[in-house]
Amino acid sequence: MASEPSPATPAPADTVALPKPAEVRTLTAHPSKITLKGSDDAQQLLLTAALTDGRLQDLSGDVRYEIADPAVARVTPSGRVIPLQDGITTLTARYGDKAVTVAVTVENCAVNLPINFANQIVPIFTKLGCNGGGCHGKASGQNGFKLSLLGFEP
């Protein structure tokens, strides 16, 4: 007995169809210029397409990225710009015949910059739950280590 063909599997509901290049009116980048300070810095680039029907669509992970000087910085396929050495370059993102160019400046890659407690340490405490009221954020701290509640002050 022959089996009947199965119906086509529908696309998942969370899948967003990419616009055809002809449907893209303009392509914009945010931020419009990037300054990276130190070798640990990075910046996510957001590329937005204005479509002919008036909608906006994020194309950050769907464009083709080109760095003019790949010795200065690199860019991931999703648009994260990472410094490599001090210098100035440009990053161009292309989708079909549309392109946008962003100036990229990299400074202080060879300098060991001081750690910023609020921006670099607090996120780690928050992710691990260490700065909450049940751990080092409680009034008495824990194991001799006290933080203000939520860890904003050491």
Z-matrix of the N, CA and C atoms (Angstrom, degrees):
N
C 1 1.430
C 2 1.520 1 108.27
N 3 1.298 2 116.46 1 129.19
C 4 1.460 3 122.02 2 -178.45
C 5 1.519 4 110.11 3 -78.44
N 6 1.309 5 114.28 4 140.28
C 7 1.472 6 117.44 5 178.03
C 8 1.519 7 109.34 6 -84.42
N 9 1.308 8 114.61 7 149.20
C 10 1.457 9 119.56 8 179.66
C 11 1.522 10 109.34 9 -80.37
N 12 1.326 11 117.43 10 145.63
C 13 1.462 12 119.50 11 178.64
C 14 1.530 13 109.97 12 -64.57
N 15 1.323 14 114.75 13 140.89
C 16 1.469 15 118.43 14 179.22
C 17 1.525 16 109.20 15 -80.19
N 18 1.327 17 116.00 16 147.57
C 19 1.465 18 118.81 17 179.27
C 20 1.528 19 109.79 18 -65.37
N 21 1.309 20 115.83 19 153.35
C 22 1.468 21 121.06 20 179.49
C 23 1.524 22 109.63 21 -59.77
N 24 1.300 23 115.36 22 139.10
C 25 1.462 24 120.22 23 179.06
C 26 1.521 25 108.77 24 -75.28
N 27 1.332 26 117.39 25 124.82
C 28 1.463 27 119.11 26 -180.00
C 29 1.527 28 110.38 27 -70.65
N 30 1.325 29 116.04 28 153.00
C 31 1.465 30 121.42 29 177.92
C 32 1.521 31 109.07 30 -68.19
N 33 1.325 32 117.50 31 145.85
C 34 1.466 33 119.64 32 177.39
C 35 1.530 34 110.60 33 -57.77
N 36 1.325 35 115.69 34 148.40
C 37 1.465 36 120.88 35 -176.64
C 38 1.521 37 112.32 36 -65.96
N 39 1.345 38 117.90 37 -23.49
C 40 1.457 39 119.46 38 -177.75
C 41 1.532 40 113.01 39 -90.49
N 42 1.325 41 117.83 40 5.08
C 43 1.455 42 121.29 41 178.33
C 44 1.521 43 109.40 42 -81.35
N 45 1.333 44 115.84 43 130.03
C 46 1.460 45 121.21 44 178.48
C 47 1.517 46 107.81 45 -107.49
N 48 1.309 47 115.99 46 126.00
C 49 1.459 48 120.30 47 179.58
C 50 1.524 49 109.50 48 -73.96
N 51 1.315 50 115.62 49 136.80
C 52 1.460 51 119.86 50 177.02
C 53 1.520 52 109.26 51 -74.75
N 54 1.327 53 116.31 52 143.47
C 55 1.462 54 118.22 53 177.39
C 56 1.525 55 110.01 54 -72.68
N 57 1.314 56 115.53 55 153.55
C 58 1.455 57 119.83 56 173.01
C 59 1.532 58 106.63 57 -70.29
N 60 1.331 59 118.21 58 146.00
C 61 1.466 60 119.12 59 179.93
C 62 1.526 61 113.53 60 -52.22
N 63 1.326 62 117.97 61 -33.16
C 64 1.467 63 120.85 62 179.71
C 65 1.527 64 112.10 63 -68.54
N 66 1.339 65 117.82 64 -20.94
C 67 1.465 66 121.12 65 179.66
C 68 1.527 67 112.83 66 -81.81
N 69 1.332 68 117.65 67 -9.92
C 70 1.463 69 121.53 68 -178.53
C 71 1.524 70 108.69 69 -88.92
N 72 1.345 71 114.58 70 116.59
C 73 1.464 72 120.53 71 178.11
C 74 1.519 73 110.34 72 -79.58
N 75 1.346 74 116.60 73 -51.32
C 76 1.461 75 121.63 74 179.51
C 77 1.521 76 109.44 75 -140.63
N 78 1.314 77 114.94 76 158.60
C 79 1.457 78 122.93 77 176.64
C 80 1.522 79 106.55 78 -127.08
N 81 1.339 80 117.16 79 123.71
C 82 1.464 81 120.53 80 179.90
C 83 1.523 82 109.98 81 -122.78
N 84 1.336 83 114.74 82 152.55
C 85 1.460 84 121.29 83 -179.27
C 86 1.519 85 109.70 84 -118.15
N 87 1.319 86 115.13 85 140.74
C 88 1.464 87 120.62 86 174.14
C 89 1.517 88 107.73 87 -133.17
N 90 1.311 89 119.72 88 124.34
C 91 1.458 90 127.60 89 0.40
C 92 1.531 91 110.96 90 -74.13
N 93 1.328 92 115.74 91 161.78
C 94 1.460 93 120.65 92 -178.06
C 95 1.522 94 112.20 93 -80.44
N 96 1.336 95 117.68 94 -15.99
C 97 1.465 96 121.93 95 171.79
C 98 1.520 97 107.55 96 -146.90
N 99 1.320 98 116.30 97 150.60
C 100 1.459 99 121.35 98 -174.40
C 101 1.520 100 109.40 99 -124.68
N 102 1.340 101 116.08 100 131.91
C 103 1.459 102 122.12 101 171.71
C 104 1.518 103 107.25 102 -123.00
N 105 1.316 104 115.93 103 120.35
C 106 1.463 105 122.02 104 179.46
C 107 1.523 106 108.22 105 -108.73
N 108 1.333 107 116.32 106 130.08
C 109 1.463 108 121.31 107 -177.95
C 110 1.519 109 109.46 108 -118.34
N 111 1.314 110 115.84 109 111.94
C 112 1.454 111 121.05 110 179.64
C 113 1.513 112 111.75 111 91.52
N 114 1.327 113 115.00 112 158.66
C 115 1.463 114 119.68 113 -176.32
C 116 1.527 115 113.40 114 -74.23
N 117 1.347 116 117.78 115 -14.43
C 118 1.466 117 120.81 116 179.49
C 119 1.524 118 113.31 117 -91.87
N 120 1.320 119 117.57 118 -4.35
C 121 1.458 120 121.09 119 -177.21
C 122 1.531 121 109.81 120 -77.76
N 123 1.308 122 117.09 121 161.84
C 124 1.467 123 123.76 122 174.63
C 125 1.525 124 107.23 123 -162.76
N 126 1.307 125 117.06 124 160.25
C 127 1.461 126 121.49 125 179.55
C 128 1.519 127 108.75 126 -142.10
N 129 1.325 128 116.39 127 130.54
C 130 1.460 129 121.32 128 174.81
C 131 1.516 130 108.45 129 -85.69
N 132 1.307 131 116.89 130 127.82
C 133 1.452 132 122.50 131 177.13
C 134 1.528 133 108.16 132 -94.80
N 135 1.321 134 116.97 133 134.15
C 136 1.460 135 122.32 134 177.98
C 137 1.520 136 107.91 135 -111.55
N 138 1.320 137 116.54 136 119.68
C 139 1.459 138 121.48 137 179.21
C 140 1.514 139 109.36 138 -109.74
N 141 1.316 140 114.86 139 123.84
C 142 1.457 141 121.09 140 -176.67
C 143 1.519 142 109.80 141 -117.40
N 144 1.315 143 116.02 142 129.83
C 145 1.459 144 121.82 143 176.25
C 146 1.520 145 108.51 144 -99.24
N 147 1.321 146 116.40 145 130.40
C 148 1.462 147 121.76 146 170.28
C 149 1.529 148 105.39 147 -93.70
N 150 1.322 149 115.80 148 117.66
C 151 1.463 150 120.95 149 -175.18
C 152 1.521 151 111.07 150 -89.52
N 153 1.315 152 116.02 151 161.06
C 154 1.461 153 121.22 152 -178.06
C 155 1.522 154 112.71 153 -63.70
N 156 1.341 155 118.04 154 -23.09
C 157 1.467 156 120.09 155 178.69
C 158 1.533 157 112.06 156 -88.62
N 159 1.344 158 117.64 157 6.16
C 160 1.463 159 121.28 158 176.59
C 161 1.520 160 115.06 159 95.27
N 162 1.326 161 117.95 160 -10.75
C 163 1.467 162 120.24 161 179.82
C 164 1.520 163 110.49 162 -78.48
N 165 1.342 164 114.92 163 159.80
C 166 1.459 165 122.14 164 172.81
C 167 1.517 166 107.88 165 -111.82
N 168 1.326 167 116.72 166 143.78
C 169 1.461 168 119.89 167 179.45
C 170 1.524 169 109.37 168 -141.33
N 171 1.336 170 115.04 169 135.71
C 172 1.460 171 121.85 170 176.81
C 173 1.526 172 108.69 171 -75.41
N 174 1.326 173 115.94 172 123.83
C 175 1.461 174 120.97 173 178.11
C 176 1.531 175 111.37 174 -119.14
N 177 1.327 176 117.52 175 18.41
C 178 1.470 177 121.69 176 -174.47
C 179 1.522 178 113.26 177 -52.31
N 180 1.309 179 118.18 178 -38.93
C 181 1.458 180 121.22 179 -179.05
C 182 1.511 181 114.15 180 -95.90
N 183 1.324 182 117.26 181 5.69
C 184 1.461 183 120.34 182 -173.97
C 185 1.523 184 114.17 183 -119.12
N 186 1.328 185 117.15 184 0.22
C 187 1.461 186 120.53 185 179.20
C 188 1.521 187 109.55 186 -93.61
N 189 1.322 188 115.76 187 170.39
C 190 1.471 189 121.47 188 174.20
C 191 1.529 190 107.16 189 -102.03
N 192 1.320 191 116.76 190 123.32
C 193 1.465 192 122.02 191 -178.21
C 194 1.522 193 110.30 192 -98.70
N 195 1.339 194 115.32 193 142.43
C 196 1.459 195 121.56 194 175.41
C 197 1.524 196 108.09 195 -135.83
N 198 1.330 197 117.09 196 129.35
C 199 1.465 198 122.43 197 175.79
C 200 1.526 199 106.89 198 -104.30
N 201 1.335 200 117.03 199 127.11
C 202 1.466 201 120.29 200 -178.80
C 203 1.522 202 111.45 201 -62.99
N 204 1.333 203 118.09 202 -42.17
C 205 1.467 204 122.07 203 178.43
C 206 1.523 205 108.58 204 -122.46
N 207 1.329 206 118.01 205 93.91
C 208 1.466 207 120.58 206 -176.64
C 209 1.524 208 114.16 207 -67.68
N 210 1.337 209 118.47 208 -4.90
C 211 1.465 210 120.59 209 175.46
C 212 1.530 211 110.85 210 -80.21
N 213 1.336 212 117.91 211 -21.37
C 214 1.470 213 122.31 212 -176.69
C 215 1.525 214 111.75 213 -86.75
N 216 1.317 215 117.89 214 -43.59
C 217 1.470 216 121.36 215 -177.15
C 218 1.521 217 108.95 216 -153.36
N 219 1.326 218 114.55 217 163.02
C 220 1.463 219 120.10 218 173.31
C 221 1.521 220 107.41 219 -129.92
N 222 1.315 221 116.00 220 161.49
C 223 1.461 222 120.97 221 179.24
C 224 1.521 223 108.17 222 -131.42
N 225 1.337 224 115.37 223 136.08
C 226 1.457 225 120.56 224 178.50
C 227 1.529 226 109.14 225 -79.05
N 228 1.319 227 118.47 226 164.10
C 229 1.467 228 120.32 227 178.04
C 230 1.530 229 113.50 228 -59.19
N 231 1.335 230 117.91 229 -23.04
C 232 1.465 231 120.48 230 179.34
C 233 1.526 232 112.57 231 -90.45
N 234 1.346 233 118.60 232 -3.41
C 235 1.458 234 121.24 233 175.22
C 236 1.517 235 116.00 234 100.73
N 237 1.309 236 118.56 235 16.77
C 238 1.468 237 120.85 236 176.85
C 239 1.526 238 107.90 237 -87.89
N 240 1.345 239 115.80 238 124.15
C 241 1.461 240 121.97 239 -177.14
C 242 1.526 241 108.44 240 -96.59
N 243 1.336 242 116.38 241 127.38
C 244 1.460 243 122.71 242 -173.91
C 245 1.528 244 108.71 243 -124.19
N 246 1.351 245 117.46 244 130.75
C 247 1.468 246 120.07 245 -178.46
C 248 1.525 247 112.28 246 -74.50
N 249 1.343 248 115.65 247 149.35
C 250 1.460 249 121.02 248 175.79
C 251 1.531 250 111.30 249 -121.20
N 252 1.342 251 116.19 250 -41.95
C 253 1.460 252 120.89 251 176.64
C 254 1.524 253 108.50 252 -158.60
N 255 1.336 254 116.24 253 161.73
C 256 1.462 255 120.89 254 -179.65
C 257 1.527 256 110.40 255 -59.06
N 258 1.325 257 115.96 256 142.11
C 259 1.452 258 120.76 257 177.35
C 260 1.518 259 111.78 258 156.49
N 261 1.312 260 114.39 259 -178.30
C 262 1.465 261 122.13 260 179.40
C 263 1.522 262 107.48 261 -127.03
N 264 1.314 263 116.37 262 136.06
C 265 1.461 264 121.36 263 178.46
C 266 1.525 265 108.60 264 -150.39
N 267 1.298 266 116.43 265 -177.55
C 268 1.462 267 121.05 266 174.41
C 269 1.519 268 108.92 267 -127.53
N 270 1.304 269 114.60 268 150.33
C 271 1.456 270 122.85 269 177.11
C 272 1.521 271 106.32 270 -118.35
N 273 1.309 272 117.29 271 127.90
C 274 1.462 273 121.49 272 178.00
C 275 1.523 274 108.54 273 -115.97
N 276 1.324 275 115.84 274 131.36
C 277 1.460 276 122.42 275 176.50
C 278 1.527 277 107.50 276 -111.59
N 279 1.334 278 116.60 277 130.33
C 280 1.468 279 121.32 278 -177.68
C 281 1.525 280 110.84 279 -123.58
N 282 1.325 281 113.80 280 139.62
C 283 1.464 282 121.39 281 172.65
C 284 1.514 283 105.78 282 -140.09
N 285 1.319 284 116.66 283 109.11
C 286 1.463 285 119.85 284 -174.82
C 287 1.516 286 109.03 285 62.44
N 288 1.333 287 117.03 286 -129.56
C 289 1.463 288 120.53 287 179.38
C 290 1.525 289 112.67 288 -93.16
N 291 1.326 290 118.03 289 3.41
C 292 1.470 291 122.00 290 179.27
C 293 1.528 292 109.62 291 -94.68
N 294 1.330 293 115.61 292 143.83
C 295 1.462 294 120.24 293 178.92
C 296 1.520 295 109.08 294 -147.77
N 297 1.320 296 115.16 295 151.42
C 298 1.461 297 121.93 296 174.34
C 299 1.522 298 106.66 297 -137.44
N 300 1.342 299 115.65 298 140.05
C 301 1.459 300 121.08 299 -178.01
C 302 1.516 301 109.56 300 -116.85
N 303 1.324 302 115.70 301 137.47
C 304 1.464 303 123.26 302 -177.95
C 305 1.527 304 108.01 303 -124.37
N 306 1.331 305 116.56 304 131.15
C 307 1.467 306 121.02 305 175.44
C 308 1.525 307 108.82 306 -75.96
N 309 1.333 308 116.59 307 136.45
C 310 1.462 309 122.25 308 -179.99
C 311 1.527 310 108.41 309 -124.63
N 312 1.336 311 115.88 310 124.08
C 313 1.462 312 122.16 311 176.47
C 314 1.517 313 108.16 312 -117.82
N 315 1.330 314 116.29 313 130.97
C 316 1.464 315 121.74 314 178.09
C 317 1.526 316 107.72 315 -118.42
N 318 1.342 317 115.74 316 127.05
C 319 1.463 318 122.15 317 -177.91
C 320 1.522 319 110.39 318 -129.23
N 321 1.323 320 115.73 319 152.18
C 322 1.471 321 123.78 320 170.09
C 323 1.526 322 114.85 321 58.41
N 324 1.320 323 117.90 322 34.61
C 325 1.470 324 119.50 323 178.29
C 326 1.526 325 111.99 324 -67.28
N 327 1.324 326 117.18 325 -31.32
C 328 1.465 327 120.57 326 -177.36
C 329 1.527 328 112.46 327 -86.52
N 330 1.325 329 117.61 328 -6.37
C 331 1.463 330 122.27 329 -176.88
C 332 1.526 331 109.26 330 -96.21
N 333 1.330 332 116.05 331 133.84
C 334 1.463 333 119.82 332 173.34
C 335 1.522 334 108.10 333 -80.55
N 336 1.307 335 116.91 334 102.03
C 337 1.460 336 121.56 335 -178.58
C 338 1.522 337 109.71 336 -76.36
N 339 1.347 338 117.72 337 147.70
C 340 1.468 339 119.74 338 179.30
C 341 1.526 340 111.00 339 -64.88
N 342 1.316 341 115.01 340 150.38
C 343 1.460 342 120.71 341 178.32
C 344 1.521 343 108.81 342 -72.37
N 345 1.316 344 116.40 343 137.08
C 346 1.454 345 122.11 344 177.47
C 347 1.528 346 107.32 345 -100.18
N 348 1.336 347 116.50 346 111.28
C 349 1.458 348 121.28 347 -174.58
C 350 1.528 349 111.96 348 -56.92
N 351 1.334 350 116.55 349 -50.58
C 352 1.468 351 120.16 350 -175.29
C 353 1.526 352 112.36 351 -65.25
N 354 1.324 353 117.58 352 -36.63
C 355 1.464 354 120.14 353 -175.11
C 356 1.522 355 114.65 354 -92.37
N 357 1.331 356 117.50 355 -23.97
C 358 1.459 357 119.08 356 -175.15
C 359 1.528 358 113.84 357 -113.30
N 360 1.321 359 118.40 358 -31.57
C 361 1.462 360 121.09 359 -176.08
C 362 1.532 361 111.83 360 -95.87
N 363 1.328 362 117.27 361 -45.55
C 364 1.468 363 120.63 362 -178.69
C 365 1.531 364 112.09 363 -56.02
N 366 1.343 365 120.25 364 -41.14
C 367 1.469 366 118.03 365 177.80
C 368 1.531 367 113.40 366 -60.58
N 369 1.321 368 117.35 367 -33.10
C 370 1.468 369 120.23 368 177.78
C 371 1.525 370 109.63 369 -68.12
N 372 1.353 371 116.67 370 -46.72
C 373 1.463 372 120.27 371 177.54
C 374 1.523 373 110.91 372 -58.64
N 375 1.317 374 116.54 373 -42.10
C 376 1.464 375 120.98 374 -178.24
C 377 1.525 376 110.54 375 -65.72
N 378 1.322 377 117.29 376 -44.74
C 379 1.465 378 120.88 377 -179.59
C 380 1.525 379 111.38 378 -60.35
N 381 1.334 380 116.20 379 -39.06
C 382 1.459 381 120.51 380 -177.69
C 383 1.525 382 113.38 381 -90.00
N 384 1.347 383 117.57 382 -5.51
C 385 1.461 384 121.39 383 178.95
C 386 1.518 385 114.14 384 79.07
N 387 1.325 386 117.89 385 13.43
C 388 1.470 387 121.65 386 -175.34
C 389 1.526 388 113.59 387 -72.97
N 390 1.325 389 117.81 388 -23.58
C 391 1.458 390 119.43 389 -174.91
C 392 1.528 391 112.78 390 -98.63
N 393 1.303 392 118.16 391 13.90
C 394 1.462 393 121.96 392 178.35
C 395 1.514 394 111.91 393 -85.33
N 396 1.318 395 115.78 394 172.83
C 397 1.461 396 122.14 395 -178.45
C 398 1.511 397 114.12 396 -65.35
N 399 1.306 398 119.13 397 -16.40
C 400 1.456 399 121.56 398 179.51
C 401 1.519 400 113.18 399 -94.47
N 402 1.318 401 117.41 400 4.13
C 403 1.467 402 119.67 401 -177.05
C 404 1.528 403 108.87 402 -135.83
N 405 1.329 404 118.86 403 -128.94
C 406 1.461 405 121.99 404 -176.64
C 407 1.527 406 112.84 405 -71.00
N 408 1.324 407 118.81 406 -13.03
C 409 1.461 408 121.99 407 179.03
C 410 1.514 409 113.82 408 -83.13
N 411 1.332 410 119.02 409 -7.51
C 412 1.472 411 119.93 410 178.03
C 413 1.525 412 109.04 411 -74.74
N 414 1.327 413 116.64 412 161.94
C 415 1.468 414 122.54 413 -173.23
C 416 1.523 415 113.03 414 -54.34
N 417 1.324 416 118.24 415 -38.88
C 418 1.470 417 120.92 416 -178.15
C 419 1.528 418 112.44 417 -90.26
N 420 1.327 419 117.50 418 -2.99
C 421 1.455 420 120.36 419 -177.37
C 422 1.514 421 111.10 420 69.30
N 423 1.324 422 115.74 421 -157.50
C 424 1.457 423 120.41 422 178.43
C 425 1.526 424 108.29 423 -152.75
N 426 1.331 425 116.13 424 130.03
C 427 1.468 426 122.18 425 179.35
C 428 1.531 427 112.48 426 53.32
N 429 1.338 428 116.41 427 38.44
C 430 1.461 429 121.17 428 177.37
C 431 1.514 430 115.07 429 80.18
N 432 1.325 431 117.88 430 3.59
C 433 1.465 432 121.22 431 -179.43
C 434 1.518 433 108.43 432 -115.47
N 435 1.361 434 116.59 433 115.19
C 436 1.463 435 121.70 434 -178.60
C 437 1.522 436 110.24 435 -114.04
N 438 1.298 437 115.41 436 142.24
C 439 1.460 438 122.86 437 172.51
C 440 1.516 439 107.93 438 -127.51
N 441 1.326 440 116.36 439 155.94
C 442 1.454 441 117.65 440 169.10
C 443 1.526 442 106.11 441 -66.54
N 444 1.322 443 117.36 442 159.86
C 445 1.457 444 119.97 443 -179.73
C 446 1.527 445 108.74 444 -57.06
N 447 1.286 446 117.29 445 130.67
C 448 1.461 447 127.49 446 -176.04
C 449 1.521 448 112.27 447 71.91
N 450 1.343 449 118.69 448 0.76
C 451 1.452 450 122.45 449 168.16
C 452 1.504 451 118.03 450 75.18
N 453 1.324 452 119.42 451 20.27
C 454 1.455 453 119.64 452 -177.49
C 455 1.519 454 113.28 453 -72.41
N 456 1.323 455 117.71 454 -19.41
C 457 1.462 456 121.31 455 176.14
C 458 1.520 457 107.79 456 -129.38
N 459 1.338 458 116.94 457 131.62
C 460 1.472 459 118.36 458 -178.67
C 461 1.522 460 111.73 459 -69.10
